[in-house]
Amino acid sequence: MGQFGIGQPVKRFEDVRLLTGEGRYLGDVNLPGQAYLVVVRSTHAHARIHAIDTRAATRAPGVVAVFPGADLARDGLGSTRMMSGGRARTARPCSR
């Protein structure tokens, strides 16, 4: 069998650093002018959204931009749908 394969141990280099609190995470990074992304989804499953009023969000202090999913799709930036193959993914119970 080659160097890598199912059932073979994998040498992990990050464990000691992470387990001793020396790891650096994305949440630890602060850069000048840094912005954060917040994704807001509907609180109603499978609801049809007819309109989104972004005026209040756009005027909120510190908000740089508001991008409704329809605008992203229209501008060719992709979809925000959480689906695969046209069907919603559902978790299956794990058997032990």
Gaussian input, Z-matrix of N, CA and C with variables (Angstrom, degrees):
# hf/3-21g

backbone

0 1
 N
 C     1     B1
 C     2     B2     1     A1
 N     3     B3     2     A2     1     D1
 C     4     B4     3     A3     2     D2
 C     5     B5     4     A4     3     D3
 N     6     B6     5     A5     4     D4
 C     7     B7     6     A6     5     D5
 C     8     B8     7     A7     6     D6
 N     9     B9     8     A8     7     D7
 C    10    B10     9     A9     8     D8
 C    11    B11    10    A10     9     D9
 N    12    B12    11    A11    10    D10
 C    13    B13    12    A12    11    D11
 C    14    B14    13    A13    12    D12
 N    15    B15    14    A14    13    D13
 C    16    B16    15    A15    14    D14
 C    17    B17    16    A16    15    D15
 N    18    B18    17    A17    16    D16
 C    19    B19    18    A18    17    D17
 C    20    B20    19    A19    18    D18
 N    21    B21    20    A20    19    D19
 C    22    B22    21    A21    20    D20
 C    23    B23    22    A22    21    D21
 N    24    B24    23    A23    22    D22
 C    25    B25    24    A24    23    D23
 C    26    B26    25    A25    24    D24
 N    27    B27    26    A26    25    D25
 C    28    B28    27    A27    26    D26
 C    29    B29    28    A28    27    D27
 N    30    B30    29    A29    28    D28
 C    31    B31    30    A30    29    D29
 C    32    B32    31    A31    30    D30
 N    33    B33    32    A32    31    D31
 C    34    B34    33    A33    32    D32
 C    35    B35    34    A34    33    D33
 N    36    B36    35    A35    34    D34
 C    37    B37    36    A36    35    D35
 C    38    B38    37    A37    36    D36
 N    39    B39    38    A38    37    D37
 C    40    B40    39    A39    38    D38
 C    41    B41    40    A40    39    D39
 N    42    B42    41    A41    40    D40
 C    43    B43    42    A42    41    D41
 C    44    B44    43    A43    42    D42
 N    45    B45    44    A44    43    D43
 C    46    B46    45    A45    44    D44
 C    47    B47    46    A46    45    D45
 N    48    B48    47    A47    46    D46
 C    49    B49    48    A48    47    D47
 C    50    B50    49    A49    48    D48
 N    51    B51    50    A50    49    D49
 C    52    B52    51    A51    50    D50
 C    53    B53    52    A52    51    D51
 N    54    B54    53    A53    52    D52
 C    55    B55    54    A54    53    D53
 C    56    B56    55    A55    54    D54
 N    57    B57    56    A56    55    D55
 C    58    B58    57    A57    56    D56
 C    59    B59    58    A58    57    D57
 N    60    B60    59    A59    58    D58
 C    61    B61    60    A60    59    D59
 C    62    B62    61    A61    60    D60
 N    63    B63    62    A62    61    D61
 C    64    B64    63    A63    62    D62
 C    65    B65    64    A64    63    D63
 N    66    B66    65    A65    64    D64
 C    67    B67    66    A66    65    D65
 C    68    B68    67    A67    66    D66
 N    69    B69    68    A68    67    D67
 C    70    B70    69    A69    68    D68
 C    71    B71    70    A70    69    D69
 N    72    B72    71    A71    70    D70
 C    73    B73    72    A72    71    D71
 C    74    B74    73    A73    72    D72
 N    75    B75    74    A74    73    D73
 C    76    B76    75    A75    74    D74
 C    77    B77    76    A76    75    D75
 N    78    B78    77    A77    76    D76
 C    79    B79    78    A78    77    D77
 C    80    B80    79    A79    78    D78
 N    81    B81    80    A80    79    D79
 C    82    B82    81    A81    80    D80
 C    83    B83    82    A82    81    D81
 N    84    B84    83    A83    82    D82
 C    85    B85    84    A84    83    D83
 C    86    B86    85    A85    84    D84
 N    87    B87    86    A86    85    D85
 C    88    B88    87    A87    86    D86
 C    89    B89    88    A88    87    D87
 N    90    B90    89    A89    88    D88
 C    91    B91    90    A90    89    D89
 C    92    B92    91    A91    90    D90
 N    93    B93    92    A92    91    D91
 C    94    B94    93    A93    92    D92
 C    95    B95    94    A94    93    D93
 N    96    B96    95    A95    94    D94
 C    97    B97    96    A96    95    D95
 C    98    B98    97    A97    96    D96
 N    99    B99    98    A98    97    D97
 C   100   B100    99    A99    98    D98
 C   101   B101   100   A100    99    D99
 N   102   B102   101   A101   100   D100
 C   103   B103   102   A102   101   D101
 C   104   B104   103   A103   102   D102
 N   105   B105   104   A104   103   D103
 C   106   B106   105   A105   104   D104
 C   107   B107   106   A106   105   D105
 N   108   B108   107   A107   106   D106
 C   109   B109   108   A108   107   D107
 C   110   B110   109   A109   108   D108
 N   111   B111   110   A110   109   D109
 C   112   B112   111   A111   110   D110
 C   113   B113   112   A112   111   D111
 N   114   B114   113   A113   112   D112
 C   115   B115   114   A114   113   D113
 C   116   B116   115   A115   114   D114
 N   117   B117   116   A116   115   D115
 C   118   B118   117   A117   116   D116
 C   119   B119   118   A118   117   D117
 N   120   B120   119   A119   118   D118
 C   121   B121   120   A120   119   D119
 C   122   B122   121   A121   120   D120
 N   123   B123   122   A122   121   D121
 C   124   B124   123   A123   122   D122
 C   125   B125   124   A124   123   D123
 N   126   B126   125   A125   124   D124
 C   127   B127   126   A126   125   D125
 C   128   B128   127   A127   126   D126
 N   129   B129   128   A128   127   D127
 C   130   B130   129   A129   128   D128
 C   131   B131   130   A130   129   D129
 N   132   B132   131   A131   130   D130
 C   133   B133   132   A132   131   D131
 C   134   B134   133   A133   132   D132
 N   135   B135   134   A134   133   D133
 C   136   B136   135   A135   134   D134
 C   137   B137   136   A136   135   D135
 N   138   B138   137   A137   136   D136
 C   139   B139   138   A138   137   D137
 C   140   B140   139   A139   138   D138
 N   141   B141   140   A140   139   D139
 C   142   B142   141   A141   140   D140
 C   143   B143   142   A142   141   D141
 N   144   B144   143   A143   142   D142
 C   145   B145   144   A144   143   D143
 C   146   B146   145   A145   144   D144
 N   147   B147   146   A146   145   D145
 C   148   B148   147   A147   146   D146
 C   149   B149   148   A148   147   D147
 N   150   B150   149   A149   148   D148
 C   151   B151   150   A150   149   D149
 C   152   B152   151   A151   150   D150
 N   153   B153   152   A152   151   D151
 C   154   B154   153   A153   152   D152
 C   155   B155   154   A154   153   D153
 N   156   B156   155   A155   154   D154
 C   157   B157   156   A156   155   D155
 C   158   B158   157   A157   156   D156
 N   159   B159   158   A158   157   D157
 C   160   B160   159   A159   158   D158
 C   161   B161   160   A160   159   D159
 N   162   B162   161   A161   160   D160
 C   163   B163   162   A162   161   D161
 C   164   B164   163   A163   162   D162
 N   165   B165   164   A164   163   D163
 C   166   B166   165   A165   164   D164
 C   167   B167   166   A166   165   D165
 N   168   B168   167   A167   166   D166
 C   169   B169   168   A168   167   D167
 C   170   B170   169   A169   168   D168
 N   171   B171   170   A170   169   D169
 C   172   B172   171   A171   170   D170
 C   173   B173   172   A172   171   D171
 N   174   B174   173   A173   172   D172
 C   175   B175   174   A174   173   D173
 C   176   B176   175   A175   174   D174
 N   177   B177   176   A176   175   D175
 C   178   B178   177   A177   176   D176
 C   179   B179   178   A178   177   D177
 N   180   B180   179   A179   178   D178
 C   181   B181   180   A180   179   D179
 C   182   B182   181   A181   180   D180
 N   183   B183   182   A182   181   D181
 C   184   B184   183   A183   182   D182
 C   185   B185   184   A184   183   D183
 N   186   B186   185   A185   184   D184
 C   187   B187   186   A186   185   D185
 C   188   B188   187   A187   186   D186
 N   189   B189   188   A188   187   D187
 C   190   B190   189   A189   188   D188
 C   191   B191   190   A190   189   D189
 N   192   B192   191   A191   190   D190
 C   193   B193   192   A192   191   D191
 C   194   B194   193   A193   192   D192
 N   195   B195   194   A194   193   D193
 C   196   B196   195   A195   194   D194
 C   197   B197   196   A196   195   D195
 N   198   B198   197   A197   196   D196
 C   199   B199   198   A198   197   D197
 C   200   B200   199   A199   198   D198
 N   201   B201   200   A200   199   D199
 C   202   B202   201   A201   200   D200
 C   203   B203   202   A202   201   D201
 N   204   B204   203   A203   202   D202
 C   205   B205   204   A204   203   D203
 C   206   B206   205   A205   204   D204
 N   207   B207   206   A206   205   D205
 C   208   B208   207   A207   206   D206
 C   209   B209   208   A208   207   D207
 N   210   B210   209   A209   208   D208
 C   211   B211   210   A210   209   D209
 C   212   B212   211   A211   210   D210
 N   213   B213   212   A212   211   D211
 C   214   B214   213   A213   212   D212
 C   215   B215   214   A214   213   D213
 N   216   B216   215   A215   214   D214
 C   217   B217   216   A216   215   D215
 C   218   B218   217   A217   216   D216
 N   219   B219   218   A218   217   D217
 C   220   B220   219   A219   218   D218
 C   221   B221   220   A220   219   D219
 N   222   B222   221   A221   220   D220
 C   223   B223   222   A222   221   D221
 C   224   B224   223   A223   222   D222
 N   225   B225   224   A224   223   D223
 C   226   B226   225   A225   224   D224
 C   227   B227   226   A226   225   D225
 N   228   B228   227   A227   226   D226
 C   229   B229   228   A228   227   D227
 C   230   B230   229   A229   228   D228
 N   231   B231   230   A230   229   D229
 C   232   B232   231   A231   230   D230
 C   233   B233   232   A232   231   D231
 N   234   B234   233   A233   232   D232
 C   235   B235   234   A234   233   D233
 C   236   B236   235   A235   234   D234
 N   237   B237   236   A236   235   D235
 C   238   B238   237   A237   236   D236
 C   239   B239   238   A238   237   D237
 N   240   B240   239   A239   238   D238
 C   241   B241   240   A240   239   D239
 C   242   B242   241   A241   240   D240
 N   243   B243   242   A242   241   D241
 C   244   B244   243   A243   242   D242
 C   245   B245   244   A244   243   D243
 N   246   B246   245   A245   244   D244
 C   247   B247   246   A246   245   D245
 C   248   B248   247   A247   246   D246
 N   249   B249   248   A248   247   D247
 C   250   B250   249   A249   248   D248
 C   251   B251   250   A250   249   D249
 N   252   B252   251   A251   250   D250
 C   253   B253   252   A252   251   D251
 C   254   B254   253   A253   252   D252
 N   255   B255   254   A254   253   D253
 C   256   B256   255   A255   254   D254
 C   257   B257   256   A256   255   D255
 N   258   B258   257   A257   256   D256
 C   259   B259   258   A258   257   D257
 C   260   B260   259   A259   258   D258
 N   261   B261   260   A260   259   D259
 C   262   B262   261   A261   260   D260
 C   263   B263   262   A262   261   D261
 N   264   B264   263   A263   262   D262
 C   265   B265   264   A264   263   D263
 C   266   B266   265   A265   264   D264
 N   267   B267   266   A266   265   D265
 C   268   B268   267   A267   266   D266
 C   269   B269   268   A268   267   D267
 N   270   B270   269   A269   268   D268
 C   271   B271   270   A270   269   D269
 C   272   B272   271   A271   270   D270
 N   273   B273   272   A272   271   D271
 C   274   B274   273   A273   272   D272
 C   275   B275   274   A274   273   D273
 N   276   B276   275   A275   274   D274
 C   277   B277   276   A276   275   D275
 C   278   B278   277   A277   276   D276
 N   279   B279   278   A278   277   D277
 C   280   B280   279   A279   278   D278
 C   281   B281   280   A280   279   D279
 N   282   B282   281   A281   280   D280
 C   283   B283   282   A282   281   D281
 C   284   B284   283   A283   282   D282
 N   285   B285   284   A284   283   D283
 C   286   B286   285   A285   284   D284
 C   287   B287   286   A286   285   D285

   B1=1.4518
   B2=1.5191
   B3=1.3239
   B4=1.4553
   B5=1.5211
   B6=1.2915
   B7=1.4597
   B8=1.5291
   B9=1.3276
   B10=1.4592
   B11=1.5178
   B12=1.3116
   B13=1.4503
   B14=1.5116
   B15=1.3032
   B16=1.4583
   B17=1.5179
   B18=1.3169
   B19=1.4519
   B20=1.5122
   B21=1.3235
   B22=1.4566
   B23=1.5258
   B24=1.3306
   B25=1.4594
   B26=1.5278
   B27=1.3130
   B28=1.4558
   B29=1.5196
   B30=1.3162
   B31=1.4589
   B32=1.5220
   B33=1.3279
   B34=1.4600
   B35=1.5146
   B36=1.3138
   B37=1.4545
   B38=1.5249
   B39=1.3319
   B40=1.4602
   B41=1.5235
   B42=1.3218
   B43=1.4606
   B44=1.5222
   B45=1.3169
   B46=1.4653
   B47=1.5223
   B48=1.3052
   B49=1.4677
   B50=1.5293
   B51=1.3194
   B52=1.4613
   B53=1.5258
   B54=1.3125
   B55=1.4635
   B56=1.5247
   B57=1.3158
   B58=1.4689
   B59=1.5235
   B60=1.3350
   B61=1.4580
   B62=1.5121
   B63=1.3189
   B64=1.4621
   B65=1.5291
   B66=1.3258
   B67=1.4622
   B68=1.5160
   B69=1.3113
   B70=1.4621
   B71=1.5197
   B72=1.3138
   B73=1.4547
   B74=1.5234
   B75=1.3129
   B76=1.4546
   B77=1.5228
   B78=1.3242
   B79=1.4564
   B80=1.5181
   B81=1.3276
   B82=1.4634
   B83=1.5262
   B84=1.3223
   B85=1.4638
   B86=1.5241
   B87=1.3103
   B88=1.4619
   B89=1.5175
   B90=1.3196
   B91=1.4564
   B92=1.5252
   B93=1.3207
   B94=1.4676
   B95=1.5294
   B96=1.3245
   B97=1.4609
   B98=1.5184
   B99=1.3149
   B100=1.4642
   B101=1.5228
   B102=1.3129
   B103=1.4613
   B104=1.5243
   B105=1.3138
   B106=1.4556
   B107=1.5179
   B108=1.3129
   B109=1.4560
   B110=1.5197
   B111=1.3149
   B112=1.4567
   B113=1.5199
   B114=1.3234
   B115=1.4598
   B116=1.5205
   B117=1.3203
   B118=1.4623
   B119=1.5186
   B120=1.3128
   B121=1.4636
   B122=1.5252
   B123=1.3048
   B124=1.4593
   B125=1.5226
   B126=1.2996
   B127=1.4646
   B128=1.5267
   B129=1.3305
   B130=1.4631
   B131=1.5308
   B132=1.3235
   B133=1.4632
   B134=1.5243
   B135=1.3126
   B136=1.4669
   B137=1.5284
   B138=1.3302
   B139=1.4647
   B140=1.5243
   B141=1.2984
   B142=1.4652
   B143=1.5232
   B144=1.3122
   B145=1.4608
   B146=1.5188
   B147=1.3211
   B148=1.4617
   B149=1.5237
   B150=1.3268
   B151=1.4614
   B152=1.5233
   B153=1.3149
   B154=1.4629
   B155=1.5222
   B156=1.3268
   B157=1.4578
   B158=1.5259
   B159=1.3117
   B160=1.4657
   B161=1.5276
   B162=1.3329
   B163=1.4735
   B164=1.5236
   B165=1.3327
   B166=1.4678
   B167=1.5275
   B168=1.3231
   B169=1.4678
   B170=1.5242
   B171=1.3103
   B172=1.4620
   B173=1.5251
   B174=1.3350
   B175=1.4715
   B176=1.5259
   B177=1.3205
   B178=1.4688
   B179=1.5301
   B180=1.3351
   B181=1.4688
   B182=1.5292
   B183=1.3114
   B184=1.4569
   B185=1.5138
   B186=1.3315
   B187=1.4670
   B188=1.5202
   B189=1.3277
   B190=1.4614
   B191=1.5262
   B192=1.3341
   B193=1.4621
   B194=1.5222
   B195=1.3259
   B196=1.4613
   B197=1.5238
   B198=1.3334
   B199=1.4607
   B200=1.5254
   B201=1.3235
   B202=1.4691
   B203=1.5317
   B204=1.3132
   B205=1.4600
   B206=1.5131
   B207=1.3293
   B208=1.4642
   B209=1.5263
   B210=1.3350
   B211=1.4669
   B212=1.5248
   B213=1.3307
   B214=1.4649
   B215=1.5229
   B216=1.3334
   B217=1.4654
   B218=1.5288
   B219=1.3315
   B220=1.4682
   B221=1.5218
   B222=1.3344
   B223=1.4643
   B224=1.5269
   B225=1.3373
   B226=1.4587
   B227=1.5184
   B228=1.3367
   B229=1.4624
   B230=1.5229
   B231=1.3080
   B232=1.4570
   B233=1.5131
   B234=1.3116
   B235=1.4549
   B236=1.5204
   B237=1.3144
   B238=1.4604
   B239=1.5185
   B240=1.3211
   B241=1.4636
   B242=1.5188
   B243=1.3117
   B244=1.4581
   B245=1.5233
   B246=1.3169
   B247=1.4595
   B248=1.5115
   B249=1.3139
   B250=1.4490
   B251=1.5176
   B252=1.3069
   B253=1.4523
   B254=1.5183
   B255=1.3343
   B256=1.4526
   B257=1.5151
   B258=1.3140
   B259=1.4628
   B260=1.5172
   B261=1.3097
   B262=1.4631
   B263=1.5215
   B264=1.3053
   B265=1.4618
   B266=1.5195
   B267=1.2952
   B268=1.4585
   B269=1.5168
   B270=1.3089
   B271=1.4631
   B272=1.5196
   B273=1.3067
   B274=1.4587
   B275=1.5192
   B276=1.3255
   B277=1.4636
   B278=1.5204
   B279=1.3130
   B280=1.4615
   B281=1.5196
   B282=1.3071
   B283=1.4661
   B284=1.5164
   B285=1.2959
   B286=1.4720
   B287=1.4953
   A1=108.49
   A2=116.74
   A3=122.24
   A4=112.83
   A5=114.76
   A6=121.88
   A7=111.89
   A8=117.79
   A9=121.65
   A10=109.28
   A11=116.85
   A12=119.47
   A13=111.45
   A14=115.25
   A15=121.35
   A16=109.35
   A17=116.27
   A18=121.27
   A19=114.83
   A20=117.96
   A21=120.16
   A22=109.63
   A23=117.35
   A24=119.60
   A25=111.16
   A26=115.10
   A27=121.25
   A28=107.85
   A29=116.97
   A30=121.61
   A31=108.37
   A32=116.21
   A33=120.95
   A34=108.98
   A35=115.70
   A36=120.97
   A37=112.48
   A38=117.30
   A39=120.07
   A40=113.93
   A41=118.97
   A42=120.99
   A43=114.14
   A44=118.77
   A45=121.27
   A46=110.11
   A47=116.75
   A48=121.84
   A49=110.76
   A50=117.46
   A51=120.83
   A52=111.82
   A53=117.28
   A54=120.97
   A55=113.17
   A56=117.30
   A57=120.35
   A58=112.26
   A59=117.10
   A60=120.33
   A61=114.34
   A62=117.50
   A63=121.46
   A64=112.58
   A65=116.92
   A66=119.96
   A67=111.40
   A68=115.99
   A69=121.25
   A70=107.43
   A71=115.21
   A72=121.43
   A73=109.54
   A74=116.06
   A75=120.75
   A76=111.08
   A77=117.45
   A78=121.14
   A79=113.42
   A80=117.73
   A81=122.12
   A82=112.47
   A83=117.70
   A84=121.62
   A85=110.03
   A86=117.27
   A87=123.46
   A88=108.29
   A89=115.85
   A90=121.64
   A91=109.73
   A92=118.31
   A93=120.27
   A94=110.59
   A95=116.96
   A96=121.35
   A97=114.22
   A98=116.99
   A99=121.67
   A100=111.13
   A101=116.36
   A102=122.41
   A103=108.46
   A104=116.96
   A105=122.91
   A106=109.32
   A107=116.05
   A108=121.93
   A109=109.21
   A110=115.98
   A111=121.65
   A112=107.02
   A113=117.04
   A114=121.70
   A115=107.41
   A116=116.34
   A117=121.42
   A118=107.31
   A119=115.61
   A120=120.71
   A121=109.42
   A122=116.07
   A123=121.39
   A124=110.47
   A125=116.15
   A126=120.83
   A127=110.79
   A128=116.86
   A129=122.09
   A130=109.07
   A131=116.16
   A132=120.72
   A133=111.14
   A134=116.46
   A135=124.59
   A136=113.56
   A137=117.33
   A138=120.43
   A139=109.77
   A140=116.06
   A141=121.09
   A142=107.56
   A143=115.98
   A144=120.91
   A145=107.52
   A146=115.99
   A147=120.55
   A148=112.02
   A149=117.17
   A150=120.68
   A151=109.11
   A152=115.45
   A153=121.46
   A154=107.27
   A155=115.83
   A156=121.21
   A157=107.57
   A158=117.12
   A159=121.90
   A160=112.93
   A161=117.83
   A162=120.05
   A163=112.75
   A164=118.37
   A165=120.41
   A166=110.58
   A167=116.98
   A168=120.34
   A169=110.74
   A170=117.00
   A171=121.30
   A172=111.86
   A173=116.73
   A174=121.05
   A175=113.33
   A176=118.78
   A177=121.57
   A178=110.10
   A179=117.15
   A180=120.46
   A181=111.75
   A182=116.05
   A183=121.65
   A184=115.40
   A185=118.14
   A186=120.33
   A187=108.94
   A188=115.88
   A189=121.98
   A190=110.09
   A191=117.21
   A192=121.16
   A193=109.71
   A194=115.73
   A195=122.61
   A196=106.50
   A197=116.76
   A198=121.51
   A199=110.43
   A200=119.21
   A201=120.02
   A202=109.95
   A203=116.55
   A204=121.50
   A205=113.56
   A206=117.23
   A207=120.17
   A208=110.84
   A209=117.30
   A210=120.56
   A211=110.84
   A212=117.02
   A213=120.35
   A214=110.49
   A215=116.50
   A216=120.83
   A217=110.48
   A218=117.02
   A219=121.53
   A220=111.31
   A221=116.59
   A222=120.91
   A223=113.01
   A224=116.68
   A225=120.83
   A226=114.13
   A227=117.44
   A228=120.78
   A229=112.72
   A230=117.43
   A231=120.77
   A232=112.87
   A233=114.27
   A234=122.30
   A235=109.90
   A236=116.28
   A237=120.94
   A238=110.85
   A239=117.15
   A240=120.58
   A241=110.21
   A242=116.27
   A243=122.59
   A244=109.15
   A245=115.92
   A246=120.33
   A247=110.08
   A248=114.85
   A249=121.12
   A250=108.24
   A251=116.90
   A252=120.54
   A253=113.63
   A254=117.63
   A255=120.48
   A256=114.40
   A257=118.16
   A258=121.22
   A259=109.70
   A260=115.54
   A261=119.43
   A262=109.45
   A263=116.24
   A264=120.60
   A265=109.13
   A266=116.01
   A267=120.20
   A268=108.59
   A269=115.27
   A270=119.84
   A271=109.58
   A272=115.94
   A273=121.07
   A274=108.38
   A275=117.49
   A276=118.73
   A277=110.76
   A278=116.05
   A279=121.17
   A280=109.18
   A281=116.49
   A282=119.19
   A283=108.03
   A284=116.11
   A285=120.12
   A286=110.43
   D1=150.11
   D2=-177.61
   D3=-70.72
   D4=-168.28
   D5=-177.06
   D6=-66.93
   D7=-34.65
   D8=-178.14
   D9=-119.63
   D10=145.15
   D11=177.56
   D12=-176.99
   D13=167.63
   D14=179.63
   D15=-63.21
   D16=132.72
   D17=177.54
   D18=87.39
   D19=-7.90
   D20=178.68
   D21=-86.09
   D22=143.60
   D23=179.19
   D24=-66.26
   D25=148.49
   D26=178.71
   D27=-115.78
   D28=123.02
   D29=178.43
   D30=-71.07
   D31=121.31
   D32=-179.93
   D33=-107.33
   D34=128.79
   D35=-175.85
   D36=-98.00
   D37=-19.12
   D38=-173.17
   D39=-89.34
   D40=-13.17
   D41=-171.95
   D42=-56.27
   D43=-51.85
   D44=-176.65
   D45=-59.27
   D46=-45.32
   D47=-179.44
   D48=-59.97
   D49=-44.35
   D50=-177.73
   D51=-73.64
   D52=-39.62
   D53=-177.38
   D54=-73.24
   D55=-20.50
   D56=179.51
   D57=-99.40
   D58=8.07
   D59=177.50
   D60=79.62
   D61=12.02
   D62=-178.51
   D63=-95.89
   D64=-1.26
   D65=-178.57
   D66=-70.13
   D67=152.97
   D68=176.63
   D69=-113.59
   D70=125.35
   D71=-177.48
   D72=-111.54
   D73=160.95
   D74=179.49
   D75=-56.75
   D76=-36.23
   D77=178.73
   D78=-66.22
   D79=-14.94
   D80=178.75
   D81=-85.98
   D82=-10.09
   D83=-174.89
   D84=-87.16
   D85=127.86
   D86=174.46
   D87=-132.53
   D88=115.70
   D89=-178.63
   D90=-115.83
   D91=153.45
   D92=176.96
   D93=-59.34
   D94=133.00
   D95=178.77
   D96=74.96
   D97=11.06
   D98=-177.14
   D99=-64.19
   D100=140.63
   D101=176.26
   D102=-120.22
   D103=160.09
   D104=179.64
   D105=-118.51
   D106=150.74
   D107=178.39
   D108=-104.73
   D109=133.79
   D110=174.23
   D111=-124.33
   D112=126.31
   D113=177.29
   D114=-102.94
   D115=123.97
   D116=178.60
   D117=-111.43
   D118=122.24
   D119=179.63
   D120=-110.63
   D121=161.94
   D122=179.36
   D123=-60.77
   D124=144.02
   D125=175.36
   D126=-86.81
   D127=0.38
   D128=-178.99
   D129=-117.45
   D130=113.50
   D131=-178.78
   D132=-62.14
   D133=135.52
   D134=175.54
   D135=61.41
   D136=19.46
   D137=179.10
   D138=-73.36
   D139=148.42
   D140=173.97
   D141=-92.69
   D142=123.55
   D143=-179.38
   D144=-95.56
   D145=119.21
   D146=-178.24
   D147=-93.01
   D148=-29.09
   D149=-179.90
   D150=-160.51
   D151=151.70
   D152=175.67
   D153=-129.19
   D154=123.76
   D155=177.97
   D156=-96.16
   D157=107.59
   D158=-175.82
   D159=-96.89
   D160=4.45
   D161=-174.10
   D162=-59.73
   D163=-45.69
   D164=-178.40
   D165=-65.19
   D166=-41.75
   D167=179.61
   D168=-64.64
   D169=-40.69
   D170=-179.49
   D171=-64.10
   D172=-33.06
   D173=-179.09
   D174=-85.76
   D175=-9.09
   D176=-176.89
   D177=-65.36
   D178=143.02
   D179=-179.58
   D180=-58.77
   D181=134.09
   D182=176.54
   D183=85.79
   D184=-9.09
   D185=-179.38
   D186=-75.97
   D187=126.87
   D188=-179.62
   D189=-90.19
   D190=-42.02
   D191=-177.79
   D192=-160.27
   D193=157.70
   D194=175.88
   D195=-128.60
   D196=126.69
   D197=-176.75
   D198=-125.22
   D199=93.89
   D200=173.58
   D201=-63.38
   D202=149.32
   D203=-178.04
   D204=-54.61
   D205=-38.50
   D206=-179.56
   D207=-62.55
   D208=-36.61
   D209=178.36
   D210=-67.15
   D211=-40.40
   D212=178.75
   D213=-62.56
   D214=-44.50
   D215=179.83
   D216=-64.63
   D217=-43.70
   D218=-179.41
   D219=-61.04
   D220=-36.59
   D221=-178.36
   D222=-86.24
   D223=7.48
   D224=176.82
   D225=75.33
   D226=22.87
   D227=-178.38
   D228=-96.73
   D229=8.26
   D230=176.28
   D231=101.93
   D232=179.60
   D233=-176.60
   D234=-106.09
   D235=153.08
   D236=175.27
   D237=-102.38
   D238=8.92
   D239=-178.60
   D240=-68.26
   D241=139.14
   D242=179.24
   D243=-100.56
   D244=61.19
   D245=-176.87
   D246=-133.30
   D247=161.68
   D248=177.53
   D249=-134.02
   D250=122.79
   D251=177.78
   D252=64.74
   D253=25.48
   D254=178.13
   D255=83.86
   D256=-3.36
   D257=179.09
   D258=-123.33
   D259=141.30
   D260=178.41
   D261=-67.42
   D262=139.87
   D263=176.44
   D264=-79.62
   D265=137.51
   D266=175.90
   D267=-124.63
   D268=145.50
   D269=179.59
   D270=-75.19
   D271=141.64
   D272=175.95
   D273=-101.93
   D274=142.57
   D275=177.97
   D276=-63.13
   D277=141.87
   D278=177.89
   D279=-90.75
   D280=134.42
   D281=175.52
   D282=-98.50
   D283=143.97
   D284=-179.12
   D285=-105.73

